[in-house]
């Protein structure tokens, strides 16, 4: 089994920054992909950013230029640096990792952007 634990969410003012982290533990042989999703109240879950084992990172248009996804393979950890946050970024953010071609999800961390 693989467990994912997110951290770094919280309340921030518009224009501020937050850094989310997600660490994986358990039976990890290979991580095929890592990503961050979010779900705002009343909306469906959407992909925010993903980083494959090889290849380019992918971002949803609304966060391009503001968010950066990165990873530390040695720590089995993925990060999401969020800058210039907007109220519409308010959501529960979920980490997802594909390990041995099976998807695992974290429980989510709440990000609230409000003055």
Secondary structure, DSSP 8 states (H G I E B T S, - for coil): -EEEEEE--EEE-TT--EEEEEEEEES-S-EEEEEEEEE-TTS--EEEEEEESSS--EE-GGGTTTEEEEEEGGGTEEEEEE-S--GGG-EEEEEEEEETTEEEE---EEEEE--
